[in-house]
Amino acid sequence: MKHHGPASAPDRRHIRHHCAITGAVVSEHDGERLDMLRPALAAHIRAAHPDIADDAFISREALAAERAGMIAETLQAERGDLSQIERDVIESLARHETLAENVEEELDENRTLGERAADHIASFGGSWTFIIGFCGLLVVWMIVNTVLLAAGAFDPYPFILLNLVLSCIAALQAPVIMMSQKRQEAKDRRRSENDYRVNLKAELEIRHLQEKIDHMLTRQWERLAEIQSIQIELMEEVLQRRR
């Protein structure tokens, strides 16, 4: 005679439920019951859906959307009207998207020809190579017009043409450097916005994890207290039987 072991528990992936919010059919592995959620999220869902049952099954997609709505309400209560950046963060939480991005690479790829030229000129104009080379050019210019071409100098002392060239270079160099600085300011602004998005999302995720861990610990303490009370009852029964 064959011995059959105890029937194994059904796989959660094969049990189907209807989501109480969206109505979609999902497996038990892809959702959670309302009474198993942490109190804050459960209260938010009950407030948004007053007719929902306490043991209603909710899919993970619907839970993500409800959690994003709860976070939006919490941030709005704390900070007032939400900015577009904060709304983007909340939407990324609902879609489980990554916010970190390489801002500099994106901006550098979309540079126009004029912006590339301005960056190169500003980079060269702020280097020791430019300073040393320009000083050497000035010295050569003066030597040529005072020593080598003393009689037929094209720019005799006091070097009026040299002063004109220097003024033109300074007048053109300043706007080019300002264009490069504006691009750098745009980079810094995009970088700071990206950092704010990432930090805000990390803060919200940490807050969510902390609340979830607190809820799990509370449930574990409740189960331990229930098990302890059962053990006490069993011990009392055993003592009564011995008497």
C-alpha positions in Angstrom: 0.0 0.0 0.0 1.4 3.3 -1.1 1.8 6.1 1.5 0.7 9.5 0.3 2.3 12.4 2.0 0.3 15.5 3.0 -1.0 17.6 0.1 1.3 20.4 -0.7 0.0 24.0 -0.4 -1.2 25.4 -3.7 1.2 27.7 -5.5 0.3 31.3 -5.0 0.9 32.0 -8.7 -1.9 29.6 -9.7 -4.6 31.2 -7.4 -6.5 33.9 -9.2 -8.3 36.9 -7.7 -10.2 39.9 -9.0 -8.6 43.3 -8.1 -11.2 45.2 -6.0 -10.0 48.5 -7.6 -9.2 47.8 -11.2 -11.2 44.6 -11.7 -8.2 42.9 -13.4 -7.6 39.2 -12.8 -4.2 38.6 -11.2 -2.5 35.8 -9.3 -2.3 35.9 -5.5 1.4 36.4 -5.8 0.8 39.8 -7.6 -1.4 41.4 -5.0 -2.3 41.7 -1.3 -5.4 41.7 0.8 -6.5 45.1 2.2 -6.4 43.9 5.8 -2.8 42.8 5.4 -1.6 46.3 4.4 0.0 48.8 6.7 -2.6 51.0 8.5 -1.8 54.3 6.7 -2.1 52.9 3.2 -5.2 50.8 4.1 -6.9 54.0 5.5 -6.1 55.9 2.4 -7.6 53.2 0.2 -10.7 53.0 2.4 -11.1 56.8 2.2 -10.8 56.7 -1.6 -13.0 53.6 -2.0 -15.6 53.7 0.8 -17.4 50.5 -0.3 -14.3 48.3 -0.4 -14.4 45.2 1.8 -11.8 44.6 4.5 -10.6 41.4 2.9 -10.6 42.8 -0.6 -7.8 41.7 -2.9 -5.8 44.5 -4.5 -3.2 44.1 -7.3 0.3 45.4 -7.0 -0.3 47.8 -9.8 -3.3 49.3 -8.1 -1.4 49.4 -4.8 1.4 51.3 -6.5 -1.0 53.9 -7.8 -2.8 54.2 -4.4 0.6 54.6 -2.6 1.6 57.3 -5.1 -1.7 59.1 -4.4 -1.1 58.8 -0.6 2.4 60.2 -1.0 1.1 63.1 -3.1 -1.4 63.9 -0.4 1.2 63.7 2.3 3.7 65.9 0.5 1.0 68.4 -0.3 0.0 68.6 3.3 3.7 69.1 4.3 4.8 71.5 1.6 1.7 72.9 0.0 1.3 72.8 -3.8 3.5 70.3 -5.5 6.1 71.3 -8.1 6.4 69.5 -11.5 9.6 67.8 -10.2 7.8 66.4 -7.2 4.9 65.1 -9.4 7.5 63.4 -11.7 9.0 61.7 -8.6 5.6 60.5 -7.5 4.8 59.1 -11.0 8.2 57.3 -11.1 7.3 55.7 -7.8 4.0 54.4 -9.2 5.8 53.1 -12.4 8.9 51.8 -10.5 11.2 53.8 -12.8 14.8 54.9 -12.2 15.3 58.6 -12.0 19.1 58.8 -12.0 20.5 60.0 -15.3 23.7 61.4 -16.8 22.7 65.0 -17.3 26.1 66.2 -18.8 26.2 63.5 -21.4 22.7 64.4 -22.6 23.4 68.1 -22.8 26.8 67.6 -24.5 25.2 65.5 -27.2 22.6 68.2 -28.0 25.1 71.0 -28.3 24.9 73.2 -31.5 28.0 74.1 -33.5 28.1 77.6 -31.9 27.9 76.1 -28.4 30.7 73.7 -29.1 32.8 76.5 -30.4 32.1 78.7 -27.4 33.0 75.8 -25.0 36.3 75.2 -26.8 37.2 78.9 -27.0 36.3 79.4 -23.3 38.3 76.4 -22.4 41.4 77.5 -24.3 41.0 81.2 -23.2 41.1 80.2 -19.6 44.3 78.1 -19.8 48.0 78.8 -19.2 48.6 77.8 -22.8 46.6 80.8 -24.0 48.3 83.2 -21.5 51.8 82.1 -22.3 51.2 82.0 -26.1 49.5 85.4 -26.1 52.3 87.0 -24.1 54.8 85.5 -26.5 52.8 87.0 -29.4 52.9 90.4 -27.8 56.7 90.2 -27.3 57.3 89.1 -30.9 55.0 91.9 -32.2 57.0 94.5 -30.2 60.4 93.1 -31.3 59.4 93.0 -34.9 58.1 96.6 -34.9 60.9 98.1 -32.9 64.0 96.2 -33.9 63.6 94.1 -37.0 61.4 96.6 -38.9 62.5 99.8 -37.2 62.4 101.9 -40.4 59.3 100.4 -42.1 57.3 99.1 -39.1 53.7 98.3 -39.8 52.7 99.2 -36.2 55.3 101.6 -34.7 55.4 102.7 -31.1 53.0 103.1 -29.2 51.5 100.1 -31.1 48.1 101.6 -31.9 47.3 98.6 -34.1 48.2 96.2 -31.3 45.9 98.1 -28.9 43.1 97.8 -31.5 43.6 94.0 -31.8 43.7 93.5 -28.1 40.5 95.5 -27.7 38.7 93.5 -30.4 39.9 90.2 -28.8 38.7 91.3 -25.4 35.3 92.5 -26.8 34.7 89.2 -28.6 36.1 86.9 -25.9 33.8 88.2 -23.2 30.5 87.2 -24.9 31.9 83.8 -25.9 32.9 83.1 -22.2 29.4 84.3 -21.1 27.8 81.9 -23.5 29.9 79.0 -22.1 29.0 80.1 -18.6 25.3 80.1 -19.4 25.6 76.5 -20.6 27.5 75.6 -17.5 24.7 77.2 -15.4 22.2 75.2 -17.3 24.2 72.0 -16.6 24.4 72.9 -12.9 20.6 73.5 -12.8 19.8 70.2 -14.5 22.3 68.4 -12.2 20.7 69.9 -9.1 17.2 69.1 -10.3 18.3 65.5 -11.0 19.9 65.3 -7.5 16.7 66.6 -5.9 14.6 64.0 -7.8 16.8 61.2 -6.7 17.1 62.4 -3.1 13.3 62.9 -2.8 12.6 59.5 -4.2 15.1 57.9 -1.9 13.6 59.7 1.1 10.1 58.5 0.2 11.2 55.0 -0.4 13.1 54.9 2.9 10.0 56.2 4.6 7.8 53.6 2.9 10.3 50.8 3.9 10.4 52.0 7.5 6.6 52.0 7.8 6.4 48.6 6.2 9.0 47.2 8.6 7.2 48.7 11.5 3.9 47.1 10.3 5.6 43.7 9.9 7.1 43.9 13.4 3.8 44.9 14.9 2.1 41.9 13.2 4.8 39.6 14.4 4.4 40.8 17.9 0.7 40.3 17.7 1.2 36.7 16.4 3.7 36.0 19.1 1.3 37.3 21.8 -1.4 35.1 20.3 0.8 32.0 20.3 1.8 32.8 23.9 -1.8 33.0 25.0 -2.5 29.7 23.3 0.4 28.1 25.0 -0.8 29.4 28.4 -4.2 28.0 27.8 -2.8 24.6 26.8 -0.6 24.6 30.0 -3.6 25.4 32.1 -5.6 22.6 30.5 -2.7 20.2 31.2 -2.5 21.3 34.8 -6.3 20.9 35.3 -6.2 17.4 33.9 -3.4 16.4 36.3 -5.4 17.6 39.2 
